[in-house]
């Protein structure tokens, strides 16, 4: 049957009329969403169940849980991974149980020198500070360096002056005094003196279990990492470990993953652990867990002990360590927190 042009026009109008209401009443197309991921650590080292009191274990677990909660509160409503890792690390810096911020260890001179770094996996922007003595939350200053300066790392008094100009909270040095850290320094000094000066300056894994860090993946698929530390007990003034060194103790790249390390910093720097994980994933197509184990093994071959937390672009999490324990926690698939300490 042949249709006249008038009939064709009428039929088209009728079809449009029928289609329009259906389009208006149909639900909007859902956006492609990604699951969030979050992991935090309070450091790796000699952490033995037999030497941990139930009360102290509860306190450490509570600290990790508080950090996870702070990060999740940002990620759940669609907040950024960068905001989440900063918030999580800030909580741990304020907790005297961990070797960062308030709970930082003492140098051999009886001072506190803190380091921190943060990295945005979306832009590869990064900021870091080292050897700061009056910054309540070094991770906040590290982010300010990333976002409010043209630099990546600032140190000492120059970093603190920059922080002062940008509204970062500075505190008196006595804020960082904690009795158990002071006693730890005296013990280290006594051990050194007992060796008649012959003992080499060694950083043991027992002194590294307080470094803190966080990695996250937000609902937009962006990754971020943050690390903060007081260093190692009885360290020489001016010593800087891997925590603020981009590619050593911290790294984030949306194409691969985000990493925060803890352990013998000198060896993690030499093995470029954090960046090595990303490179192995990109260039050798390793999975996150394979790359993390490989990089950690490289540091161990040099003599370094410690661990790390990492999340990849798909939200998978890895938390390997080669010590007797690592304070760690992550957001499980069911949305509940998983918190662990020992092997």
C-alpha positions in Angstrom: 0.0 0.0 0.0 1.3 3.4 -1.0 1.2 6.2 1.6 0.8 9.8 0.6 3.3 12.4 2.0 0.4 13.7 4.1 -0.2 10.3 5.6 3.5 9.7 6.2 3.7 13.1 8.1 0.6 12.2 10.2 2.1 8.8 11.1 5.4 10.4 12.1 3.6 12.9 14.3 1.6 10.1 15.9 4.7 8.0 16.6 6.4 11.0 18.1 3.4 11.7 20.3 3.4 8.1 21.5 7.2 8.1 22.2 7.4 11.4 24.1 5.4 10.4 27.2 7.4 7.1 27.5 10.7 9.0 27.4 9.5 11.5 30.0 8.3 8.8 32.4 11.3 6.5 32.0 13.9 6.5 34.8 17.1 8.5 34.1 20.1 6.5 32.9 22.3 5.6 35.8 25.8 7.0 35.8 28.7 4.5 35.7 29.8 4.3 39.4 32.8 2.7 41.0 33.1 1.2 44.4 35.1 3.1 47.0 38.2 1.6 48.7 40.1 2.6 51.8 43.1 1.3 53.8 45.2 2.7 56.6 48.2 1.7 58.5 49.9 2.6 61.8 53.2 1.2 60.9 55.0 -2.2 60.7 57.6 -3.7 63.1 58.2 -6.0 66.0 54.6 -6.3 67.2 54.2 -9.5 69.3 50.9 -10.6 70.7 52.6 -12.0 73.8 53.9 -8.5 74.7 50.7 -6.6 74.0 48.2 -6.0 76.8 44.5 -6.3 76.0 44.0 -2.6 76.9 46.8 -1.4 74.7 45.6 -3.6 71.8 42.1 -2.1 72.1 43.6 1.4 72.0 45.6 0.7 68.8 42.5 -0.9 67.2 40.4 2.1 68.2 43.0 4.4 66.6 42.9 2.5 63.3 39.1 2.4 63.4 38.8 6.1 64.0 41.1 6.8 61.0 39.0 4.5 58.8 35.8 6.1 59.9 37.1 9.6 59.1 38.1 8.5 55.6 34.8 6.6 54.9 32.7 9.6 56.1 34.2 11.5 53.1 34.1 8.7 50.6 30.6 7.5 51.2 28.8 10.7 50.1 31.0 10.9 47.0 33.9 12.9 48.4 37.4 12.8 47.0 40.1 10.2 47.8 42.5 13.1 48.4 40.3 14.5 51.2 39.8 11.0 52.6 43.5 10.1 53.0 44.3 13.5 54.5 41.5 13.1 57.0 42.5 9.6 58.0 46.1 10.5 58.5 45.2 13.6 60.4 43.3 11.4 62.9 46.4 9.2 63.4 48.7 12.2 63.8 46.5 13.3 66.7 46.6 9.9 68.3 49.7 9.6 70.7 49.8 5.8 70.2 51.3 6.3 66.7 54.6 7.6 65.6 53.4 10.7 63.7 52.3 14.1 64.9 51.4 14.0 68.6 53.1 10.6 69.2 56.3 11.3 67.3 59.6 9.8 68.6 62.6 11.9 69.7 65.8 12.4 67.8 69.2 11.8 69.6 69.1 15.6 70.5 65.8 15.2 72.3 63.7 17.0 69.6 60.8 15.9 67.4 61.3 16.1 63.6 58.4 15.1 61.5 57.9 14.2 57.8 54.8 13.8 55.6 53.8 13.4 52.0 50.6 13.3 50.0 49.9 12.5 46.3 47.0 12.9 43.9 46.7 9.9 41.5 44.5 11.9 39.1 47.0 14.7 38.4 50.2 13.2 39.8 50.5 16.3 41.9 52.4 15.8 45.2 53.4 17.7 48.3 55.8 16.8 51.1 57.5 18.3 54.2 60.4 17.1 56.2 62.1 18.0 59.5 59.3 20.2 60.8 59.1 20.7 64.5 56.1 22.8 65.3 53.4 21.7 62.8 50.5 19.9 64.6 49.4 18.1 61.4 52.3 17.7 59.0 50.0 16.0 56.4 48.0 19.2 56.2 51.1 21.2 55.5 52.2 18.7 52.9 48.9 19.2 51.0 49.3 23.0 51.2 52.8 22.6 49.6 51.1 20.6 46.8 48.2 23.0 46.2 49.6 26.4 47.2 53.2 26.4 46.0 55.1 25.5 42.9 57.2 23.1 44.9 56.9 19.4 45.8 59.0 19.3 49.0 59.8 21.9 51.7 61.8 21.3 54.9 62.5 22.7 58.3 61.9 26.4 59.2 61.2 27.3 55.6 58.3 24.9 55.5 57.0 26.1 58.8 57.1 29.7 57.7 55.2 28.8 54.5 52.7 27.0 56.7 52.3 30.1 58.9 51.6 32.2 55.9 48.9 29.8 54.7 47.0 29.3 58.0 48.5 26.0 59.0 48.3 25.4 62.8 51.7 25.6 64.5 52.2 24.5 68.1 54.9 24.7 70.8 57.4 21.9 70.7 56.2 20.7 74.1 52.9 19.6 72.4 54.8 16.6 71.0 56.2 15.4 74.3 54.9 12.0 75.4 56.4 10.1 78.3 56.6 6.7 76.7 58.5 8.2 73.7 60.9 10.0 76.0 61.6 6.8 77.9 62.1 5.0 74.6 64.8 7.5 73.7 66.5 7.0 77.1 66.5 3.3 76.5 68.0 3.6 73.0 70.7 5.9 74.4 71.5 3.5 77.2 71.8 0.7 74.7 74.2 2.7 72.6 76.3 3.8 75.6 76.4 0.2 76.8 78.2 -0.8 73.6 81.1 1.5 74.6 80.5 3.6 71.5 81.3 0.7 69.3 77.7 0.0 68.3 76.8 1.2 64.9 73.8 3.5 64.5 71.1 1.0 63.4 67.5 1.5 62.7 65.6 -1.6 63.9 62.1 -2.5 62.8 61.0 -2.2 66.4 61.3 1.6 66.1 59.4 1.8 62.8 55.9 0.6 63.8 54.4 4.0 64.3 54.6 5.6 60.8 51.1 6.1 59.6 49.5 6.2 56.1 46.3 5.9 54.1 45.4 5.0 50.5 42.0 5.4 48.9 39.9 5.2 45.7 36.8 7.4 45.5 33.6 6.9 43.6 35.0 8.7 40.6 37.9 6.2 40.3 40.5 8.6 41.6 43.3 7.4 43.8 45.3 9.1 46.5 48.0 8.3 49.1 49.3 10.0 52.3 52.1 9.1 54.7 53.3 10.8 57.9 56.0 9.9 60.5 58.1 11.1 63.4 61.0 9.0 62.0 63.0 6.6 64.1 63.8 6.8 67.8 67.3 8.3 68.5 67.8 9.2 64.8 70.4 11.9 64.0 68.9 15.4 63.7 68.1 16.2 60.1 67.6 12.5 59.1 64.8 12.1 56.6 63.3 8.7 55.7 61.1 7.4 52.9 57.8 8.8 54.1 57.9 12.2 52.4 59.9 10.9 49.4 57.6 10.6 46.4 58.2 7.2 44.8 59.9 5.7 47.8 57.4 5.8 50.7 54.4 7.2 48.8 53.0 7.2 45.3 49.7 7.4 43.6 48.7 7.1 39.9 45.2 6.5 38.6 46.6 4.3 35.9 47.9 1.8 38.4 47.6 2.2 42.2 48.2 4.2 45.3 50.9 3.1 47.9 51.9 4.1 51.4 54.9 2.4 53.0 56.3 1.9 56.5 59.6 0.5 57.6 63.3 1.0 57.3 63.2 4.2 55.2 66.8 4.1 54.0 66.2 0.8 52.2 62.7 1.8 50.9 64.3 4.8 49.3 67.0 2.8 47.7 64.5 0.3 46.3 62.0 3.0 45.3 59.4 0.7 46.6 56.2 2.8 46.1 57.0 3.7 42.5 58.3 0.3 41.7 54.9 -1.2 42.5 53.3 1.2 40.0 56.0 0.5 37.3 55.6 -3.3 37.7 51.8 -3.0 37.2 52.2 -0.8 34.2 55.2 -2.3 32.4 55.0 -5.9 33.4 51.2 -6.2 33.9 51.6 -7.5 37.4 48.6 -7.6 39.8 48.7 -5.2 42.7 49.5 -8.0 45.2 52.2 -9.4 43.0 53.9 -6.0 42.5 53.6 -5.2 46.2 55.3 -8.4 47.3 58.0 -8.0 44.6 58.9 -4.5 45.6 58.8 -5.3 49.3 61.2 -8.3 48.6 63.6 -5.9 46.9 63.8 -3.7 50.0 64.3 -6.8 52.1 67.2 -8.0 50.0 68.9 -4.7 50.8 68.3 -5.3 54.5 65.0 -3.5 55.0 62.0 -4.6 56.9 58.5 -3.1 57.0 55.3 -3.2 55.0 52.9 -1.2 52.9 49.3 -0.7 52.1 48.1 -0.2 48.5 44.9 0.0 46.4 44.7 -0.4 42.6 42.5 1.4 40.0 39.8 -1.4 40.5 39.6 -1.0 44.2 41.6 -4.1 45.1 43.6 -3.7 48.3 47.0 -5.3 49.3 48.6 -5.1 52.8 51.9 -7.1 52.7 54.6 -6.9 55.4 57.7 -8.8 56.4 57.8 -8.1 60.1 55.9 -9.8 63.0 53.1 -7.3 62.7 51.6 -4.2 61.1 48.8 -2.0 62.5 46.4 -2.0 59.6 42.8 -1.8 58.5 40.6 -1.5 55.4 37.1 -1.1 54.3 35.6 -4.6 53.5 33.3 -5.4 50.6 30.4 -5.5 53.1 31.2 -1.9 54.2 32.5 -3.1 57.5 36.0 -2.3 58.9 38.6 -5.1 58.9 41.3 -4.3 61.5 44.4 -6.5 62.1 47.7 -6.2 63.9 49.6 -9.5 63.8 50.6 -11.9 61.0 
